[in-house]
Amino acid sequence: NSGPARAGPVLGSIDILEDPVIKNVIVLQTVLQEVRNRSAPVYKRIRDVIQNPEKHFYSFTNEHHRETYIEQERGETSNDRNDRAIRVAVKWYNEHLKKIEEEEKIQVIFLTNDRINKEKALEEGITAYTCEEYIKSLTANPELVDRLACVSDEGKEIEGGKIIFPEHIPLSKLQQGIKSGIYLQGTYRANRENYLEATVWVHGDAEENKEIIVQGLKHLNRAIHEDVVAVELLAKDEWVAPSSVVLQDDGQNEEDIENEEEKENILKTSINKDMMRPTGRVVGIIKRNWRPYCGMLSKSQIKEARRHLFTPADRRIPRIRIETRQADTLEGQRIIVAIDGWPRNSRYPNGHFVKNLGSAGDKETETEVLLLEHDVPHQAFSQAVLSFLPKMPWSITEEDMKHREDLRHLNVCSVDPPGCTDIDDALHCREIGNGNLEVGVHIADVSHFIRPGNALDEESVKRGTTVYLCEKRIDMVPELLSSNLCSLRSNVDRLAFSCIWEMNHEAEILKTRFTKSVINSKASLTYAEAQMRIDSATMNDDITNSLRGLNRLAKILKKKRIDNGALTLASPEVRFHMDSETHDPIDLQTKELKETNSMVEEFMLLANISVAQKIYDEFPEFALLRKHPAPPPSNYDILVKAAKSKNLEIKTDSAKALAESLDKAESPAFPYLNTLLRILTTRCMMQAVYFCSGMDNDFHHYGLASPIYTHFTSPIRRYADIIVHRLLAVAIGADSTYPELTDKHKLAEMCKNLNYRHKMAQYAQRASVAFHTQLFFKTKGVVNEDAYILFVRKNAIVVLIPKYGLEGTVFFEEKDKPAPKLEYNSEVQASSKDEPEKKKKKLQK
């Protein structure tokens, strides 16, 4: 059969259309245009299906075909005109296919979710079904029924059920209200610690009421994390303070609204008048930003039930009600669910099952969940992308040497963590004739291999960064480049981009130059090996002397930076030792940093600053730079309060004052205090971001105390560095420019994507450490460890266990309730089938 689909079936059943079972579908141009207007993500997915040759999906340009194009009639709405256009195209296909010989007769089936359109089609002699009727008729594939979108949306309440939420104001009225200032528009951010509270970040330049608190179920009014919403400010006497209570939604029973009201009363007690913040309520939704969610099925207690609740892995997303006949097989599995709508009389949104990822707690499954939840592109590189890689065996040609210096004679070496295969950077240091030192930072010349605008370039910019998980690396560029041709391994010729300084022995820069080059690294060392050479009494070879020179200069550079007000912060980082056969974590240690870590870091910072200055001087309007804004003073409240509790004063009026008071904040009785305060300081910081110099005027990097900064030193694993390489290459006449490179609006748009990808990569890495920590504890039984209190909440404390870099919430014992448990603050939770109490995402450890 072949069947044209209308926008409703495409929007609501894209999960089904993607299934291999569904083939031979014609999607009309009228429908594609409607889908494009209503949902960009679904439009992209349907385009991908059409491009997959195995699916036999075709788009038909009915609006440009003489026999199927129709004019809008007088008094006909554009919606009715489109419906008629679709019916005309279906009829034309029927006639068109009749011309095929009788024995091959093809029946055309028309799928629509529009009742009136279906009735008209039947009257006109067209075979028409709703999506649901058609899918239910495919008796050989009963599992497809679970993936049908649950059609009840805003308007259609579920049978029975009392109204819980206020009505959403229609979009046209919201837009008028925003214009006239009655409502504010912003992005809704759910609170991870308290499901009855959220903040709305108001769009635009308004200084006041930038952040609005929303509290209580009715005020949250069915908004979901990341939606764009309209809020109405409440009268000042109704404003509230951010609550200090930790509340998780563990209700199984949807009708239990009384329990919710009781919880809302907890929020309201003991409010400190000074803490009051602008407070509002959500009156309507401007744009839904739903995505497919990973999580687990919480099976209904009712025998034979088909309706169940799904608990997302991300605590900021509410539970979702789905209908499924396979609850028994899905229990204990990680599954994906999509939201379809949220009626006013339903405690939870409705959704449908999309896909089963595998058993919870299984390493492969949990890694997949982690990557999906953090939106990390991780599919294998396509043939189109791989086709732009150089053909092997590869060697440097005369053409490659045209704009390059031959630096293969220099004693260059690289210093990296053990097991590193994507070596971005290498260093050298030597004395020159006039008694000064020449120091070089040599960075892999990735932009030589990745040319602007081809499929390889497009894929790299989409990924934005390499993501390092505990035992897996999701590369930004294919392995041939990342681990071979661009990796500055020892004893092979490699193309590089070099930044070379002439310095005196006080580490003052006398001259800086940049050049594309060819190098041949003499040694790829680990931090420990480099340290051993520097400290050795017997080694005096060229590489060791080069390292000693670099180390001596790095110490001077670091001291200058710190005197200047740069911050040294701490984060509890842990590394795992894996069992070589099972790949399970068998031991874990907190990372110790050697002097050589700091040595490499100093020269990378110096190269980044030198390059930033160069590209900004050359291209003041479109340099890609990185800034770190100073935090607003209120961000430091938690830090100042914590220090005060130990009679210590932390000054926060400048980075320098902060750095100095952190150095002094010591307590002989409590040696770990200083590290704790530095960890807290990290929490107060703003995110460092990429930006385009022509679109901004604040360039300062607060944490590094540098007036200008960029990323140049890691082009194998960060796309920003590739753009910086291209800008620098144009600046020194080593490569040609291209239009997008000098378009500040395109660059600003790209920076936005890169900032998002970097943030997600960071969260994915933390979640991976958290999951491996749980695997580590699975075999350990009960463990007793020292913990330090980071925050005090009304009904819990947040603690840090330094030995394992673990942070968790310990709930206080309530009368007649079981003892406290430690709950991990991690998005990916371990779970095992034989311990049902772990289902609540609580691990008793």
N, C-alpha and C positions, 0 to 999 in steps of 0.2 A: 504493500500500500504506500501511497505517498500522500503527505498531508501538509497543507499550509497551516501555520500557527499564527494566532493573533497575539497582541502584546500581553494580555492577561496571562495566558499559558506560559509565555516566555519569562515574564517577570516572576510568576509564582512557582514555576516548575523547572527552572533552569537546572536544578539538581537532577531531575529525571531526564531532561533532554541531553545532559552530559553522559548518561549511562550508555554503555556499549550496546545494550539491547535496542535502543531507539535509533533507527536509521531511516534514510529516504524521507527527509523532511524539506519542504520548501518554506523559507521564511520570506514573506513579502517585504518589499522596500517600505511600504506604509507602516508595517509593524516595526521594522528595524528603527525607523525614525522615531516612532513613539517610545520604544525602549530606550533609545539614546537620550531622549529628553527626560525620561523618568528615572533612569538609574545607570550611571556610568559604569559601575562594576559589572552589572548584569550584561550591559552592552558589550563590554570587553569579553566576557565569557562566551556569549553567543557568537561573537566574531571568531573566537578561537575554535569553537565547535565547527563553524562553517569551513574554516581553513583545514580541518583535519580530514584528509582524503578517505579514511576508513569509515567515516560516519555518513557519507553521502548526504550532507546537508547543503542546500543551495539557497542563495538569495536571488530573488527574481525582481528586477527593476520594473515593477508593474506601473509605477508612476511615469515611466518614460516609454511605455509600449503603447503603440497606437490603439490596439484593440482592448486595452485594459485601463487606459487613462480616462478619468471622468471629471467633469466640472462640478463644483459645489452649486446646488440649486438654491433658488430663493427660499429663505425661511428654514434652510437645512443647517443644523449646527455642524461644525467641522468634525465633531466626533461621529455624527450620523453619516457624514460624507465619507469618512474613513471606513466605517463599517460597510457601507455600500461598495466602496472601492474594493474591499477585500472579497465581498461576495461575487462581484463582477470578475475578479481575477480567478476565483475558484471555478466559476462557471466556464470561463475561457479555457482553463486547464482541462476540465472535463471534456470539452469539445475537442481540444487540441490532441488529447491522448486517445480519443476515439479513433483517430486516423491510423493508430497503430493496429497491426493485424489482430483479428478477433482473439486468437488463442493467447495473446499476451495482454489481454485487457487489464488495464491498471485502474483500480478504483481510487478516487480522490476522497480523502476524509478531511473535513474541516474541523479544526479544534478551536473552540472559543469558550471563554468563561462568562460571556455576556449573554444573559438569558434572552433578551429581546433579539439580539443579533442571531442567536441560534434558532429562535422561532421563525424569524424571517427567512433564514437559510433553508429550513425544512419546508416552508411554504413554497420556496422557489425550486424545490426538488434537489437540494444539495444534501449529501450525507453529512450530518454535523453531530458532534459530541462535545460535552464539556470535557475538560482535561480529566476530571475525576472518573467520569463514565468510561472514557477510553482506557485509562490505566487499569481500572478494575476489570475491564474485559480481557486484559492480557493475563489469562489464568496461569500461563506457564511461568510468570514472573511475579508471584504475590509480594515479594519484598519491595517492589516499586511503590506499593500503596503507602508504606510508611513515609515515603519521601514527598508525598503530596503536601503542598503548603496548606496550612490550616486557614481557611478563607475568612473566618470571622475577624474583621478588622474593627477600626474605630466604631463605625455606625452599627455593626451587627453584634449586639450583645449575645453572650452565651445564654442558652435557655436558663430560666430561673435566675438565681444569683442576684443578691441585692447590689445596688450601685455603691461602689466604694470611692470612686474618683470623680472629681469635677470634670465637666466636659472640656475638651480642648477648643480654644477659639480658632476659627478658620483662618488660613494663611493670609487672605486679603485684609482681614481686620487686624491681624497681628502687624502686618507691614505698615498700615496706617498708624497703629498705636506706637510703633517704634519711631516712625517719622515725627509724631507729635510729642514723643518723650514720655508717654504713659507707661510703655513697656521698654525693657532693655533687652538687647540681643546678646547672647554669649554662648560659650561652650560649657556643657555640663560635665563636671568631673565628680564621679561618685567617690565616696570615702571608703578606703580599703578597710579601715578599722571599725566603721560604724555604718551599717546599711541604711540607717534612717537619717543620714546626713549627707549633704553634697555641697559643692561650691560651684558657682557659675562665674566663669571668667568673662567679663564683659568686653565685647569687641570695641574697637575705636580708641580714641585718644583721651577719653574721660579720665581725669586724675582721681576724682573721688568715686566711690562705689565701683572700684575696679573688680572687686571680688565680692560676690554676694553669697551669703550662707542660706541654704535651704534645708529645713528640718521637718521631719514627720512625713508619713506616707502620703497624705493628701496633698501636701505642698510639693512633694517630689513629683507627683502626678504623672507617673509612667514614663518619665524621662530615663534614658539609659546612657551610661558612660560614653562621652564623646559626641552625643547629639548636640546639634545647635538648637537652642531653645529661646523662648521669650519669657522673661520673668517680670513680675510686678513687685515693686518694693512694698514692704509692709509699713504701717505707721511706726514711728520711732519707738513707741511704748511696747511694740510687739517684737522688737529686735532681740536676738539671742546671742549667746557667746558660743564659740566652737565647743562642742561637748568633750568632756575628758573621759567618756565612758567607752569601753570597747564592746560593741554589739554585733554578733553575727546572726544571720537569719537561719535558725535551725528548725523552724516550724515545718512540720510535715503536712499539717492540716490547713488547707486553704481557707476554711471558714473561720479559722481562729482569729478573727479580727480583734476580739477583746484583748488577747494576749499582746497584740501590736500596740493597742492603746496604753496598756500597762507599761510597755517598754518606752513609749513616747513620754510618759510621765517621768521616767527616770532621767530623760534628757533635760527636763525643765527644772529639776531641783538644783539648788545651790549655784545660782548664777552670780558671778562676780560682775558688778556694774561696769568696772573699767574694761572688761573684756568684750563688751557688746560690739557687734559688727553689723553692718548693713545686712538686712535679712529680707528674703523675698519668697515668692511662690511661683512655680512654673505654671504659666497659663496656656502655653501652646508649644507645638514643635515646629521649628522652621525647617530642619533637615535631619532626617534619621541617619546615623552613621553606623548602622549595624554591620556586623561581619559574621562569618561562620564561627561558632564558639566550640572549643574543646572542653570536655569535662566528663562527668559520670552520671549514670542513671541512678536516681534514688527510687528504687522500685516501690510501687504502691503496696500498702499492707493488705489491700482488699484482694481476695483470691480472684483470678481470672480478669482482673482489671485491665483495661487497655490504655487508660490515662495514667501517666506517671510524671514525676517531676525530674528535671535534669538539673544537676548542680555544676555550673561552669567552674573551670580551674581558676579563672580570674575572679577574685572575690568582689570586684566592683560591679560585676554583672549579676542581675537578679536571677533566681531560678526560673526555668522555662518549662511550661507544661507541654508535653508531647503525647501523641497517641501512637502506640506501637503494639504489634502482636508478638514481637520477639524479645519481650522484656527479660525472659529467663536467660537467653543467650547473651544479652547485652549487659547483664549484671556483672560488675567487676571488670568491665571493659572501658577503655577510653573511647569516647565517641564524639562525633561532630554534630552539632545541632544548629539550625538556622531559625531566627525569630521571624514570625509571619505578621504578628500584630498584637495589640494589647487593649482589649475591650475594657470599658469603664467598670464592668461588674466582675472583673477577674483579678484576683490577688496577684497573679503572675502573668507574664506574657505567654502567648501561644506560639508554638514552633513546630518544626518537624525534624525527624532524624535524617541525617545526610550520609554519614559514613562511619564505619567501625574502624578504629585505628589499631586495636590489639589490646592485650591484657595490661591492666594498670600495674605499675611497679616494674614492668619489663623494660629493660634499658633502651631497646630500639624504639618502643612505643613512646616512652616518656621523652626521648630526644625529639621525636617527630612532633609531639604535643608542644614541646618547648619552642621549636622552630615556627610552628604554625601560629602559636599564641603571640609570638613576638614579630610576626609578619616578616620572617627572614626568608628571602628567596633562596631555595636550596635544591631546586630540581637540577638534574644533570645539564651541563652546557649543551645547547642544541647544535646540530650539524652546521647551521648557518653561522653560528658564533665561531665554531672550531675551524670553519673554512678560512678564516682570516689569520690563522696562526702561520708562522713561517714553516716552510717545508724542511724536514730533516734529511740528511745531516746539515746543520746550520753552521756557517762560518762568516767571519767579518770580511766584507768586500771592500774594494777600493772606493766605491761609491759611499759606503758607510764612513770612511775615513775623512771625507771631504771637509767637514766642519769640526774635526776632532783633533785633540792632542793625544799623542801616544805617551801614556804614563805607565807603561808596563814595567819600566825599570824601577819604579818606586817600591819601597818596602811597605806595602799596604797590607793590613790585616783586618779581620772582622771579629767582633766580640758579641756573643748572643747567648740566650738561654740554651740549656742542653736540648738536643733533638730538633733544633730549629732548622727547617729546610728552606724557608722563604727569607733569605738574607738580603735585606734592603740596603744596608749601609756598611761601609768599610772606612778605615782611618789611616792616616800616616802622619809622622812628625819627624823632621830632620833639621839639622843645623845647616844654614846656608853661609856662603862666603863672608858676609858682613857681620857674622856673629849672631844674627837674629835667627828665629826659628820659622820654618815653613810648616804649616799644619793644613792637612787636607781632609775634607769629609767627602766621600765618594758615594753617590746614591745610584741605585739601579736605574738605567735609562728606559723606564717602562714606556714612556710616550713615543719612543722610537718604534715600538712594536704595535702599539694601539693607536690607530689613526682616527682622527675625528669623524664621527658620524657613521662608521660602519657597524655591523651587528655586534662585533666584539666590544666596541666602545659603548654602544647602547646598553648592552647587558651589564658592563662594569659600572656604568653610572646608576643603573637601576639598583644594583646590589649595594653600591656606595662604600662598602667596607667588608673586609674579611671578618668572619665571626669565629672566635676561638672558644670551643666548648671543652669540657674536661678531657675528652679523648677523641675529639673530632674537630676538624677545621673546615668551615664552609668558605671556600676560596672566592675572592672577588674576581680573580682572573684564572683561566684554565691552568692546570698543573704544569704544562710544558713551559709556561712563562714563570709561574710563581715559584716552582721548585727547581727550575733548570735554567732556561736562557736568561732570565732576569735575576736569578739568585747569584749573589757575588761569592760563589764558592771558591775555595783555594785552588791554585794551580791551573786555572782555565782563563782564557781571555774573555772579558766581559765588557759590554758597553756601559758607560757610567755618565752621570752628570756631576761634575766636581765643583766644590766651593773651596777655594784655597786662600788662606790668609798668610800674610807675613806678620809675625808677632815678635815683640821683645820678650825678655825673660819674665817680665811682670804681667804677661798675658794681655798686654795692650795691643789692639789691632792697628797696624801701620798701613796695610794695604789689603784689599779684598778683590779677588777676581773669580769669575765663573766661567767654566768651559765644559763642553761635551768632551768625553775622553774615552780611552780604552785602558782598562787596568788588568792586572793579573795579581790577585790576592796571594800573599805568600803563606797565610795561615788563617784557618777559621777556628777560632777559639771559643770556649765557653767562658762565662764570667770567672768561674773558679780557676780555670787554666791560666787565664790572663793574670789573675791575682797572684797565682803561684809564681809566675815568671817575674812579676814586679818585685815580689818579696825574696826571690831566690838570691843567695849569696854568690852562687857560681855562674849563673847564666849572664852572658854579656853580648849575645848576638844582636843583629840589627833590629829584629822585630821586638825583642825584649827592651832594648834601649828606646825604641820608638814609643813603646807602651809607657815606659817610665817618664819620658818627656810629656806625653799626653796626660798622664795621671797628675804630674806636678802642676801643669797649667790648669787642669780641671779644678783642682782644689782652690786655686786663686780665683778662677771664674765663679766658683760656687760661693766663695766668701763675699765677693763683690755683689753677687745677686742678692744674697741674704741681707747684706748691709743696706741694700737698696729697698728692702721690704718684701722680698719674695717669701711665700709661705711654704713651710714643710708640713704637710698634713699626713694623717695616717689612715689606713683602712685595714681592717682585719682580713688579710688575704691568706688563703690556705692552698697548699698543693697536695695532690694525692699521689701515692705510689700505687701503681696498678699491678695486680696479679697478671703475669705474662700470659697465662692460659685463659682464665675466666674473664679477664679484664675488669674484675671487681676491685674497688679500692681496698687495699689491705692496711695502709698506713697513711697518716696525714700529718703534715707539718706546716707550721706557719712559715711563710716565705721569709728567708733572711736575705737582706740586701748586702752585697759586697761593695767595697770601694769602687770596683770596676763598673758596677751598674751605674753608679753616679758619674764616673768618668765618661762613659758613652753618652749618658743623658746630657751632660754639660755641652758637649760638642754638637749634639743634635739641636739643642735649644739655640746655640749660637748660630748654626747654619740656618735654622728657621727664621731667626730675627734678621740676619743679613739678607736673606732672599726676600723677606717681606718688604724690607726697606727698598731693595732694588726694583721689585715689580711695582711697588707703589710710586716710586719716582718716575718710572717709565709710563705707567698706566694709571694715573690717579683716579680715573672714573671706573675702571673695571678690574682692579686687582682683587683676587680672592684671598681674604684675610681671615684671621681667627681672633675673636675677642672674648674676654671673660669679664662680664659686668660686675661692678662692686655690689654686694648684697644690700638691700634696704636695711636700715638699722634694726627694724623689728625682727629680722631673721635671726639676729644674735641673742634674742631673749633667752632661749633654752640654754645656750652656752653660758651666758652671764649668770643665770640663776643657778646652774649646776656648780659653777666655780664658787659662787657666793656661799653655797651650802658648806663649802670647805674653807670658808674665810679667805678666798683668793679673789683678786680683782683681775678681770680681763678687760683690756681697753680695746674698743672696736672702731675708733674714729678714723684709723687708716690701716692699710695692710701692714705697714711697718710697726705701728703700735700694737697691732694684734699679734704679729710674729714675736715681738719682744716680750709681751706679757705671757704668751704661751711658753716661751723659753723659761720664764721665771716661775711658772705655775707648777711647783714641785711640792710633794709632801713626803717627808722621809718615812712616815708611817704607812704610806700608801703608794708604793713605787709605780703602780700601773696607772695612777691618776692622770699623769701627763699624756699618756697614749690615749686614754679615754677622752680627755678634753680635745685632743686633736681629731679623734674620730667624730666627736660632736661638731667640731668646727667644719669638718667636711660636709656635714648635714646642712649647715647654714648657707653653704655656697650656692651661687647661681650656676646654671649649666654654661659651659664655654660653647660658643657657637661660631659657625662659618658665616661670613657675610660678604657683600660686595661693596668695595670702598666707595663707589659712586652713589650708594643708597643709604649711607650712614655717616654719622660724624663722630661717633664715640669709638675709638679703636683700642682703647686701653685693655691690657690683659692684667687683671687684678692679681691672680694667683702667682704669676711670674714677675709681677712688678715691671712689665715692659710696655713702652708706649705703642709698640706695633709687633704683630706676631702672625705667622702663618704655618702651614704644614707643608714641608718639602721633602722630609727624610724617609717617608714610607710609602712610595707609590705602588708597591706590590699589593699592599693591604688597605690603602685608602684612596678613594677616587679624587678627593680634594687635591692631593699632592700631584696627580697627573695634570690637572688644570694649571697648577702653579708651575710645573715643569714646562708646560706649553707656553705660558706667559713669559717665563724666564728665557726660554729658547728664542722666542721672538725678540725679546729685549736685547739679546747678545748677537742676533743675526744668525742663529744656528738652525732656525726652522721658520716655516711661513705661517702666517696667521690664517684664520677662517672666520666667517661672519659671526657665529654664535659666541666666539671667544671675546668679541668686543661689544656684546649686547648686554648691558647691565641688568635689564629686566629678566633675560633668560638666565643670567648667572645667579640673580637673587632667587629665582624659582628653583634652580639647581641646589643652591645652599639650603633651602628649606627641606628638600628631600634628603640631602646628606645629613643634616642635623637630626632628622627623624630616624634615619637608618643607624646612625651612631648611637643614639639613645637606646633604640631597640636592641642593638648588639650588646650594649652594656648590660641591659636587664636580662638578656638571654644568657649571658655569661654568668651572672650572679645566680640565676635560677639553676644553671647546670651544676655550679658548685653546691648549691643547697641540695639538689637531688642526689649528687654523689655522696654528700655528707650523710644523707639518710640511708643510702645503700650501706655505707660504712657502719652505721649503727645497727642495721638490721641483724647483724650476726653477733652483736656485742653484749646482749643482755642489759642489765641495769648499769649505768655509768654514773659515778659521782664526780662532779667537776665544780670548780669555783665559777660563779657568775657574778657580773657586776650590773647594778641597776642603771639603766640609761634614762628611762622616763617613768614617772609615776602617773597612772591613770586612776579613775575613780574606782574601778572594780578589778584592776590588774596592774602588773608592772611589766615593763619591757626590759629584758635583760640581755647582756652580751656574754658569751662564753669565749674568752680570748683564745683558749687552746684550739678551738675548732672554728673560730671566726663565725660563730653561730649567734644569730639574734632571734629571740622568741618572746612570746607573750605568756606570762604566767598569771592565770586568773586566780583571784582570791577565793578561798573557800566560803561558800554561803551556808547559812544554817540549813541542815537537813539535805545538803547536796554533797556529791562526792568530792574528794580532795582535788586540789588544783592540778592542772596539766600544763605542760609547756607546749605552746602551739607555734610552729615555725612560721616566720614571716617570709614565706617563699611561695611563689605562685604555683610551683609544680610539687604536688604532694605525693609521697610514697603511699602505697596501699597494698594490703595483701589479703587474699581471699579468706584465709582461715581466721582473721581477727576482725569480726564485724564492727567492733567499736572504733576501728581505725577509719571506718567509712566517713566519720564526721570530720575527716581531715585533721584529727588530733593525734599526735604521736606521743604516747606517754613514755618519756625518757627521763 
